[in-house]
Amino acid sequence: MKKIIFFSGAAAFLLLLALLPVFNNLYQNNKTAKKLLVSGHGGIFKVADGAFGPLASLNNVSNTASSDSSAVSVPRPESTALGFGVGTTGAVSGKIMPPYEMVNYKYVYKGEDFKLDSDKMEVFKRIKGKNNAGQMSSLLSVNIDLGLINFSNPDQYTLQNISFAQNQAYGYLFNISLEEGNISLYTNWNYWPQSKCQDQACWDAEKLTKADVLGDDTLISIANDFVKNYGISLNTYDNPEVVKTSNIVYASAAAKSLSSTVPADEFISEYVNVVYPLKINDKIIYENGAGSKTGLSVTINIKEKKVSSVYNLNTQDYQSSNYSIENSWGKLKGIAEKGGLYAWTNPEATKTVELELGTPTVEYTKYWQYLDNKSEELLIPTLVFPILNSDAMPYGNQTNIAIPLVRDILDSQINVRDGGVIIPLITTTEKAVR
């Protein structure tokens, strides 16, 4: 007769430790693929050309969002020319935004001639979780009785998520998704200091000022110490960077005072993000629809000087398939000089700002493919044009123009652009000032 297990906190943690080998070996769901590379992650597995099907209908907006509820998106001013690769959103107050000056942008290429020699390039698909019924059967060779329901046959079930709490001062809540192949952690608010304010005067007194904002070196040091303490491997990531748009946001251009006193229309978030950019074959990965680098994201509470959350900690195992690309330099440069695939010109603009584009590099952008009620994460080769004088933009945080190189995707998005009115949907905030 099998034993009955009642889970306590300690038992749940021991179960988690037993399951970690299952999580670390999720990439083995592709038994027929040839393993090409093992370097800090499970590997890249080569599959047939075009193995991921047609790519013309890929979703072109990321679903990645900050794990902190303080991060709120604000509608982007209509005066901003919309380039594919507009800057990220930041944390802002709920006050009504003041009127913006109507501005259009003119993009001028200042870089060197660029040549793409190949007709095809690799597209990567991240390998997520798998049906782990067999592993669960061997692991859970006893019945599980939670007092409400008895799971008497482990063969019938798959384990999708594991959650557990760190019940101590400045503790965290952890979530492991075996299905998606990722781990995230968040603030366990029961064990973090919280404001006791009951009126506006108290809230105003607790507002952060510019003097409270931590320097980049300090922020990166806090993130590095946390990553080291928790044994998170950084083998597939580039050097950490502070996300400039997430710590100080001004509700109007007039609020860009260097004074440490917080104006009435200014909000300084308690949270700032440090990102460790993901690299595949020495290429940086960008967030589609945002133009910012994507990777392991560590959010820091600058009031407490501690990490408050970590997300995008994913398994880094991929299938690789070749796809035809657009290699006409004239066509690609022309799209960039129009402001990207989704550039938008405001007919009511009263001012035009010239932005200079530098020599591009080939990087990768994260896309989402929805098939058979499932979402797949694809990395698409992308030509990234840096904006050399992005500080000239009175609004927004656009730092580049990014153009997907896979011909199916590029032609499809050009058809959408030319076949109807492009409505700017990407949200941003006014330029952050440090």
Summary of the structure (lengths in Angstrom):
residues: 434
radius of gyration: 23.9
end to end distance: 65.9
largest distance: 81.1
contacts: 1299
relative contact order: 0.24
helix: 20%
strand: 31%
